[in-house]
Amino acid sequence: MATKKQDKASNYASGTYASVKGGECPYRSSWELAYIKHLDSNPDVASFQYEGMQIAYMSDGRTHKIVRYIPDFLVSMVDGKTILVEIKPVRRVGLQKNLNKMAAAAQWCAEHNATLEIITEVELKKLGLI
């Protein structure tokens, strides 16, 4: 069951969802909520965490500022595989700040034998979630 609130200024839905596989799960968009429900109903998913980890990375090569990236989902599959999931609109995937985050996520995945999945509205539509 989802508890929702609508941010009228940004048109985003947010709230919490009582997930079978992720516990009391906050969400910040209708896309995240749809994906949470998808994870709950997918028999191949053992469990997941919403924003359950941080990845430190250099924000750019000039300032050497270390920042933290918090992926949307860390998914544990029944077969033992781990998937790091980021949900982003297609129009934002190519922004430099997101490319930096995805490079850090890809490196983390390589070091932890995990897979990175970037889910956009294209994938959500293919899954029938939006």
N, CA, C and O atoms as a DFTB+ gen file, in Angstrom:
520 C
 N C O
     1  1       0.838      -1.171       0.000
     2  2       0.000       0.000       0.000
     3  2       0.889       1.242       0.000
     4  3       1.868       1.311       0.743
     5  1       0.552       2.198      -0.815
     6  2       1.339       3.415      -0.953
     7  2       0.662       4.578      -0.248
     8  3      -0.557       4.740      -0.313
     9  1       1.472       5.384       0.427
    10  2       1.024       6.656       0.951
    11  2       1.624       7.709       0.038
    12  3       2.845       7.775      -0.102
    13  1       0.798       8.529      -0.583
    14  2       1.274       9.456      -1.596
    15  2       1.076      10.896      -1.172
    16  3       0.181      11.231      -0.395
    17  1       1.952      11.738      -1.716
    18  2       1.711      13.168      -1.695
    19  2       2.199      13.711      -3.021
    20  3       3.128      13.165      -3.616
    21  1       1.595      14.755      -3.474
    22  2       1.924      15.329      -4.779
    23  2       2.577      16.677      -4.566
    24  3       2.021      17.544      -3.892
    25  1       3.771      16.860      -5.145
    26  2       4.448      18.142      -5.121
    27  2       3.931      18.928      -6.324
    28  3       4.317      18.659      -7.461
    29  1       3.070      19.883      -6.070
    30  2       2.425      20.606      -7.171
    31  2       3.421      21.432      -7.973
    32  3       3.225      21.633      -9.172
    33  1       4.481      21.912      -7.338
    34  2       5.460      22.738      -8.051
    35  2       6.231      21.911      -9.070
    36  3       6.514      22.395     -10.166
    37  1       6.572      20.681      -8.731
    38  2       7.386      19.874      -9.642
    39  2       6.590      18.774     -10.329
    40  3       7.090      18.140     -11.258
    41  1       5.356      18.539      -9.885
    42  2       4.499      17.503     -10.462
    43  2       5.038      16.093     -10.200
    44  3       4.761      15.174     -10.971
    45  1       5.804      15.917      -9.122
    46  2       6.314      14.605      -8.754
    47  2       5.477      14.014      -7.638
    48  3       5.042      14.726      -6.733
    49  1       5.255      12.717      -7.703
    50  2       4.592      12.003      -6.620
    51  2       5.677      11.480      -5.692
    52  3       6.725      11.031      -6.155
    53  1       5.440      11.532      -4.405
    54  2       6.372      10.959      -3.450
    55  2       5.578      10.394      -2.289
    56  3       4.403      10.711      -2.103
    57  1       6.234       9.561      -1.522
    58  2       5.568       8.962      -0.384
    59  2       6.302       7.724       0.068
    60  3       7.508       7.598      -0.146
    61  1       5.582       6.803       0.695
    62  2       6.162       5.541       1.133
    63  2       5.271       4.403       0.664
    64  3       4.067       4.563       0.465
    65  1       5.902       3.252       0.496
    66  2       5.194       2.066       0.036
    67  2       5.615       0.898       0.912
    68  3       6.807       0.685       1.132
    69  1       4.657       0.147       1.408
    70  2       4.944      -1.031       2.221
    71  2       5.275      -2.190       1.279
    72  3       4.385      -2.880       0.782
    73  1       6.563      -2.385       1.047
    74  2       7.029      -3.394       0.104
    75  2       7.260      -4.727       0.793
    76  3       7.753      -4.786       1.920
    77  1       6.896      -5.786       0.102
    78  2       7.118      -7.133       0.609
    79  2       8.616      -7.447       0.639
    80  3       9.093      -8.105       1.564
    81  1       9.352      -6.982      -0.361
    82  2      10.766      -7.343      -0.503
    83  2      11.725      -6.233      -0.098
    84  3      12.929      -6.469       0.004
    85  1      11.210      -5.016       0.137
    86  2      12.079      -3.898       0.476
    87  2      11.701      -3.180       1.754
    88  3      12.317      -2.174       2.106
    89  1      10.688      -3.687       2.460
    90  2      10.261      -3.040       3.702
    91  2       9.530      -1.730       3.436
    92  3       8.994      -1.513       2.350
    93  1       9.516      -0.875       4.427
    94  2       8.887       0.445       4.289
    95  2       9.762       1.262       3.352
    96  3      10.868       1.662       3.717
    97  1       9.275       1.506       2.163
    98  2      10.108       2.012       1.083
    99  2       9.653       3.397       0.619
   100  3       8.557       3.539       0.078
   101  1      10.491       4.419       0.826
   102  2      10.131       5.728       0.290
   103  2      10.314       5.747      -1.225
   104  3      11.050       4.931      -1.781
   105  1       9.652       6.664      -1.871
   106  2       9.847       6.870      -3.310
   107  2       9.676       8.350      -3.593
   108  3       8.974       9.061      -2.874
   109  1      10.339       8.803      -4.666
   110  2      10.310      10.221      -5.000
   111  2       9.692      10.505      -6.363
   112  3       9.701      11.645      -6.829
   113  1       9.165       9.484      -6.991
   114  2       8.488       9.701      -8.273
   115  2       7.542       8.539      -8.541
   116  3       7.668       7.464      -7.955
   117  1       6.602       8.778      -9.431
   118  2       5.682       7.705      -9.811
   119  2       6.445       6.593     -10.526
   120  3       6.039       5.432     -10.466
   121  1       7.536       6.928     -11.198
   122  2       8.358       5.907     -11.858
   123  2       9.006       4.997     -10.828
   124  3       9.027       3.778     -10.997
   125  1       9.538       5.589      -9.754
   126  2      10.135       4.770      -8.694
   127  2       9.088       3.878      -8.046
   128  3       9.355       2.705      -7.787
   129  1       7.911       4.409      -7.780
   130  2       6.843       3.601      -7.187
   131  2       6.481       2.441      -8.109
   132  3       6.329       1.310      -7.645
   133  1       6.342       2.701      -9.397
   134  2       6.022       1.630     -10.347
   135  2       7.120       0.573     -10.356
   136  3       6.833      -0.621     -10.447
   137  1       8.378       1.005     -10.263
   138  2       9.487       0.052     -10.278
   139  2       9.533      -0.762      -8.980
   140  3       9.844      -1.952      -9.007
   141  1       9.228      -0.132      -7.861
   142  2       9.159      -0.855      -6.578
   143  2       8.110      -1.967      -6.669
   144  3       8.363      -3.100      -6.258
   145  1       6.948      -1.642      -7.201
   146  2       5.887      -2.649      -7.343
   147  2       6.329      -3.762      -8.292
   148  3       6.006      -4.930      -8.079
   149  1       7.065      -3.395      -9.337
   150  2       7.612      -4.387     -10.270
   151  2       8.585      -5.325      -9.543
   152  3       8.527      -6.542      -9.723
   153  1       9.473      -4.759      -8.728
   154  2      10.420      -5.587      -7.974
   155  2       9.674      -6.534      -7.037
   156  3      10.029      -7.708      -6.924
   157  1       8.646      -6.027      -6.369
   158  2       7.856      -6.862      -5.459
   159  2       7.200      -8.036      -6.180
   160  3       7.115      -9.135      -5.632
   161  1       6.743      -7.809      -7.390
   162  2       6.018      -8.862      -8.109
   163  2       6.925      -9.779      -8.927
   164  3       6.457     -10.789      -9.454
   165  1       8.200      -9.452      -9.042
   166  2       9.126     -10.246      -9.843
   167  2       9.653     -11.425      -9.019
   168  3      10.346     -11.204      -8.026
   169  1       9.347     -12.660      -9.399
   170  2       9.782     -13.823      -8.616
   171  2      11.299     -14.027      -8.633
   172  3      11.822     -14.767      -7.800
   173  1      12.014     -13.391      -9.560
   174  2      13.471     -13.512      -9.620
   175  2      14.181     -12.586      -8.642
   176  3      15.386     -12.719      -8.429
   177  1      13.443     -11.641      -8.040
   178  2      14.015     -10.696      -7.080
   179  2      13.848     -11.248      -5.671
   180  3      12.736     -11.543      -5.235
   181  1      14.978     -11.385      -4.958
   182  2      14.930     -11.853      -3.569
   183  2      14.607     -10.690      -2.633
   184  3      13.745     -10.805      -1.762
   185  1      15.313      -9.563      -2.822
   186  2      15.113      -8.387      -1.977
   187  2      15.723      -7.172      -2.665
   188  3      16.442      -7.298      -3.656
   189  1      15.426      -6.000      -2.125
   190  2      16.043      -4.782      -2.648
   191  2      16.089      -3.724      -1.563
   192  3      15.355      -3.778      -0.576
   193  1      16.968      -2.768      -1.773
   194  2      17.079      -1.608      -0.892
   195  2      16.884      -0.362      -1.738
   196  3      17.425      -0.264      -2.840
   197  1      16.127       0.572      -1.236
   198  2      15.969       1.865      -1.895
   199  2      16.977       2.816      -1.276
   200  3      16.996       3.011      -0.061
   201  1      17.813       3.406      -2.116
   202  2      18.856       4.330      -1.674
   203  2      19.606       3.765      -0.464
   204  3      19.842       4.468       0.518
   205  1      19.969       2.499      -0.552
   206  2      20.580       1.806       0.569
   207  2      22.095       1.857       0.631
   208  3      22.698       1.226       1.498
   209  1      22.726       2.605      -0.283
   210  2      24.183       2.666      -0.277
   211  2      24.654       3.967      -0.901
   212  3      23.881       4.688      -1.533
   213  1      25.945       4.258      -0.710
   214  2      26.559       5.446      -1.295
   215  2      27.831       5.048      -2.017
   216  3      28.533       4.124      -1.605
   217  1      28.119       5.758      -3.100
   218  2      29.356       5.556      -3.834
   219  2      30.074       6.908      -3.868
   220  3      29.526       7.894      -4.359
   221  1      31.291       6.946      -3.349
   222  2      32.085       8.177      -3.384
   223  2      32.791       8.250      -4.729
   224  3      33.276       7.240      -5.238
   225  1      32.846       9.453      -5.306
   226  2      33.540       9.631      -6.580
   227  2      33.999      11.080      -6.706
   228  3      33.535      11.960      -5.980
   229  1      34.916      11.309      -7.639
   230  2      35.409      12.659      -7.905
   231  2      34.399      13.358      -8.809
   232  3      34.029      12.827      -9.856
   233  1      33.957      14.532      -8.411
   234  2      32.931      15.230      -9.196
   235  2      33.460      15.705     -10.542
   236  3      32.725      15.708     -11.529
   237  1      34.724      16.105     -10.591
   238  2      35.342      16.459     -11.865
   239  2      36.858      16.438     -11.690
   240  3      37.356      16.332     -10.569
   241  1      37.563      16.535     -12.759
   242  2      39.016      16.452     -12.718
   243  2      39.698      17.720     -12.276
   244  3      40.907      17.711     -12.043
   245  1      38.969      18.811     -12.151
   246  2      39.596      20.091     -11.821
   247  2      39.650      20.364     -10.329
   248  3      40.691      20.779      -9.820
   249  1      38.567      20.146      -9.624
   250  2      38.530      20.511      -8.211
   251  2      38.874      19.351      -7.293
   252  3      39.187      19.560      -6.121
   253  1      38.822      18.146      -7.807
   254  2      39.092      16.936      -7.016
   255  2      38.163      16.836      -5.814
   256  3      38.529      16.281      -4.778
   257  1      36.981      17.370      -5.961
   258  2      35.991      17.309      -4.891
   259  2      35.353      15.925      -4.889
   260  3      34.865      15.449      -5.914
   261  1      35.366      15.290      -3.723
   262  2      34.728      13.988      -3.585
   263  2      33.274      14.209      -3.179
   264  3      32.981      14.907      -2.209
   265  1      32.382      13.602      -3.939
   266  2      30.953      13.695      -3.648
   267  2      30.396      12.289      -3.502
   268  3      31.076      11.309      -3.804
   269  1      29.186      12.198      -3.051
   270  2      28.549      10.903      -2.848
   271  2      27.368      10.757      -3.805
   272  3      26.545      11.658      -3.965
   273  1      27.324       9.602      -4.420
   274  2      26.221       9.256      -5.307
   275  2      25.426       8.160      -4.622
   276  3      25.996       7.172      -4.159
   277  1      24.116       8.328      -4.555
   278  2      23.233       7.349      -3.922
   279  2      22.342       6.755      -5.017
   280  3      21.395       7.405      -5.460
   281  1      22.635       5.528      -5.456
   282  2      21.799       4.890      -6.480
   283  2      20.380       4.651      -5.956
   284  3      20.157       4.544      -4.750
   285  1      19.445       4.571      -6.877
   286  2      18.045       4.380      -6.478
   287  2      17.800       3.027      -5.817
   288  3      17.171       2.955      -4.761
   289  1      18.294       1.954      -6.436
   290  2      18.011       0.613      -5.912
   291  2      19.246      -0.278      -5.955
   292  3      20.040      -0.218      -6.894
   293  1      19.389      -1.090      -4.941
   294  2      20.353      -2.182      -4.919
   295  2      19.510      -3.447      -4.808
   296  3      18.866      -3.697      -3.789
   297  1      19.527      -4.238      -5.878
   298  2      18.622      -5.381      -5.991
   299  2      19.403      -6.689      -5.860
   300  3      20.409      -6.887      -6.541
   301  1      18.941      -7.568      -4.993
   302  2      19.506      -8.909      -4.843
   303  2      18.567      -9.901      -5.517
   304  3      17.385      -9.993      -5.184
   305  1      19.117     -10.632      -6.461
   306  2      18.319     -11.595      -7.215
   307  2      18.355     -12.964      -6.528
   308  3      19.270     -13.251      -5.757
   309  1      17.376     -13.788      -6.805
   310  2      17.295     -15.130      -6.237
   311  2      18.526     -15.950      -6.607
   312  3      18.988     -16.762      -5.805
   313  1      19.062     -15.750      -7.809
   314  2      20.224     -16.519      -8.267
   315  2      21.546     -15.997      -7.702
   316  3      22.610     -16.495      -8.069
   317  1      21.493     -14.998      -6.813
   318  2      22.692     -14.480      -6.170
   319  2      23.297     -13.247      -6.840
   320  3      24.218     -12.642      -6.292
   321  1      22.803     -12.874      -7.993
   322  2      23.320     -11.694      -8.684
   323  2      22.851     -10.422      -7.985
   324  3      21.826     -10.400      -7.303
   325  1      23.644      -9.357      -8.179
   326  2      23.325      -8.049      -7.629
   327  2      23.196      -7.064      -8.778
   328  3      24.014      -7.055      -9.698
   329  1      22.164      -6.239      -8.717
   330  2      21.935      -5.231      -9.752
   331  2      21.805      -3.873      -9.077
   332  3      21.044      -3.705      -8.124
   333  1      22.557      -2.913      -9.588
   334  2      22.465      -1.528      -9.154
   335  2      21.580      -0.815     -10.172
   336  3      21.878      -0.825     -11.366
   337  1      20.500      -0.199      -9.713
   338  2      19.516       0.399     -10.622
   339  2      19.411       1.897     -10.378
   340  3      19.270       2.352      -9.243
   341  1      19.483       2.653     -11.467
   342  2      19.239       4.093     -11.433
   343  2      18.086       4.388     -12.386
   344  3      18.088       3.937     -13.531
   345  1      17.106       5.142     -11.910
   346  2      15.974       5.532     -12.737
   347  2      16.134       7.008     -13.091
   348  3      16.204       7.869     -12.214
   349  1      16.190       7.279     -14.387
   350  2      16.396       8.646     -14.883
   351  2      15.592       8.864     -16.159
   352  3      15.422       7.934     -16.948
   353  1      15.098      10.072     -16.370
   354  2      14.498      10.394     -17.662
   355  2      15.578      10.358     -18.748
   356  3      16.723      10.733     -18.498
   357  1      15.221       9.916     -19.926
   358  2      16.168       9.849     -21.038
   359  2      16.872      11.184     -21.243
   360  3      18.073      11.213     -21.512
   361  1      16.151      12.273     -21.121
   362  2      16.729      13.593     -21.378
   363  2      17.821      13.975     -20.375
   364  3      18.591      14.902     -20.625
   365  1      17.894      13.275     -19.253
   366  2      18.899      13.607     -18.230
   367  2      20.071      12.627     -18.179
   368  3      21.072      12.898     -17.515
   369  1      19.960      11.510     -18.862
   370  2      21.015      10.490     -18.803
   371  2      22.350      11.047     -19.282
   372  3      23.388      10.746     -18.692
   373  1      22.340      11.852     -20.338
   374  2      23.576      12.347     -20.931
   375  2      24.178      13.569     -20.285
   376  3      25.217      14.043     -20.744
   377  1      23.567      14.108     -19.229
   378  2      24.137      15.256     -18.531
   379  2      25.456      14.856     -17.883
   380  3      25.578      13.752     -17.354
   381  1      26.437      15.743     -17.922
   382  2      27.768      15.408     -17.419
   383  2      27.740      14.906     -15.982
   384  3      28.428      13.940     -15.653
   385  1      26.959      15.547     -15.128
   386  2      26.923      15.100     -13.727
   387  2      26.410      13.665     -13.622
   388  3      26.879      12.897     -12.782
   389  1      25.444      13.300     -14.475
   390  2      24.927      11.931     -14.449
   391  2      25.906      10.954     -15.088
   392  3      26.015       9.811     -14.645
   393  1      26.613      11.387     -16.114
   394  2      27.655      10.534     -16.706
   395  2      28.738      10.229     -15.676
   396  3      29.239       9.106     -15.617
   397  1      29.100      11.226     -14.863
   398  2      30.087      11.014     -13.800
   399  2      29.569      10.000     -12.772
   400  3      30.304       9.113     -12.337
   401  1      28.307      10.143     -12.396
   402  2      27.706       9.208     -11.441
   403  2      27.673       7.788     -12.009
   404  3      28.004       6.827     -11.315
   405  1      27.273       7.665     -13.272
   406  2      27.172       6.341     -13.884
   407  2      28.549       5.699     -14.057
   408  3      28.674       4.478     -13.958
   409  1      29.573       6.497     -14.312
   410  2      30.936       5.962     -14.396
   411  2      31.360       5.420     -13.033
   412  3      31.971       4.354     -12.948
   413  1      31.038       6.152     -11.971
   414  2      31.354       5.687     -10.618
   415  2      30.557       4.423     -10.288
   416  3      31.084       3.500      -9.667
   417  1      29.295       4.384     -10.701
   418  2      28.461       3.202     -10.459
   419  2      28.995       2.001     -11.231
   420  3      29.029       0.889     -10.703
   421  1      29.410       2.216     -12.473
   422  2      29.968       1.118     -13.280
   423  2      31.247       0.580     -12.653
   424  3      31.473      -0.630     -12.642
   425  1      32.078       1.467     -12.132
   426  2      33.306       1.026     -11.460
   427  2      32.966       0.222     -10.207
   428  3      33.572      -0.820      -9.956
   429  1      31.998       0.702      -9.417
   430  2      31.588      -0.028      -8.218
   431  2      31.081      -1.416      -8.610
   432  3      31.417      -2.408      -7.964
   433  1      30.281      -1.481      -9.659
   434  2      29.733      -2.762     -10.109
   435  2      30.847      -3.720     -10.521
   436  3      30.798      -4.907     -10.199
   437  1      31.845      -3.210     -11.229
   438  2      32.968      -4.052     -11.650
   439  2      33.722      -4.592     -10.436
   440  3      34.160      -5.742     -10.439
   441  1      33.871      -3.775      -9.410
   442  2      34.588      -4.179      -8.193
   443  2      33.773      -5.121      -7.313
   444  3      34.342      -5.838      -6.491
   445  1      32.454      -5.131      -7.470
   446  2      31.582      -5.927      -6.600
   447  2      30.786      -6.995      -7.359
   448  3      29.794      -7.519      -6.853
   449  1      31.227      -7.303      -8.559
   450  2      30.570      -8.335      -9.376
   451  2      29.056      -8.104      -9.476
   452  3      28.251      -9.012      -9.268
   453  1      28.707      -6.876      -9.798
   454  2      27.304      -6.489      -9.928
   455  2      27.068      -5.950     -11.333
   456  3      28.009      -5.734     -12.097
   457  1      25.818      -5.740     -11.654
   458  2      25.409      -5.214     -12.953
   459  2      24.738      -3.868     -12.742
   460  3      23.969      -3.691     -11.798
   461  1      25.029      -2.924     -13.620
   462  2      24.388      -1.613     -13.579
   463  2      23.270      -1.570     -14.611
   464  3      23.467      -1.942     -15.768
   465  1      22.102      -1.116     -14.187
   466  2      20.981      -0.911     -15.102
   467  2      20.477       0.519     -14.943
   468  3      20.133       0.959     -13.845
   469  1      20.444       1.226     -16.056
   470  2      19.863       2.565     -16.067
   471  2      18.483       2.426     -16.694
   472  3      18.349       2.065     -17.863
   473  1      17.475       2.714     -15.910
   474  2      16.087       2.545     -16.337
   475  2      15.523       3.924     -16.666
   476  3      15.502       4.819     -15.822
   477  1      15.067       4.079     -17.907
   478  2      14.434       5.322     -18.341
   479  2      12.970       5.034     -18.651
   480  3      12.491       3.914     -18.476
   481  1      12.277       6.055     -19.111
   482  2      10.877       5.851     -19.483
   483  2      10.737       4.828     -20.609
   484  3       9.693       4.189     -20.747
   485  1      11.791       4.675     -21.412
   486  2      11.766       3.687     -22.495
   487  2      11.641       2.277     -21.908
   488  3      10.782       1.501     -22.327
   489  1      12.500       1.949     -20.937
   490  2      12.454       0.622     -20.308
   491  2      11.173       0.440     -19.489
   492  3      10.582      -0.640     -19.487
   493  1      10.748       1.505     -18.791
   494  2       9.515       1.411     -18.003
   495  2       8.312       1.111     -18.893
   496  3       7.426       0.348     -18.509
   497  1       8.281       1.715     -20.083
   498  2       7.186       1.444     -21.024
   499  2       7.264       0.004     -21.531
   500  3       6.241      -0.672     -21.642
   501  1       8.468      -0.465     -21.837
   502  2       8.637      -1.849     -22.314
   503  2       8.167      -2.837     -21.261
   504  3       7.617      -3.889     -21.589
   505  1       8.383      -2.497     -19.984
   506  2       7.943      -3.365     -18.896
   507  2       6.441      -3.215     -18.601
   508  3       5.880      -3.960     -17.798
   509  1       5.811      -2.253     -19.256
   510  2       4.394      -2.004     -19.018
   511  2       4.111      -1.292     -17.710
   512  3       3.014      -1.408     -17.162
   513  1       5.091      -0.558     -17.205
   514  2       4.942       0.097     -15.906
   515  2       4.434       1.525     -16.012
   516  3       3.926       2.076     -15.036
   517  1       4.566       2.126     -17.180
   518  2       4.005       3.480     -17.370
   519  2       3.284       3.521     -18.712
   520  3       2.735       4.557     -19.087
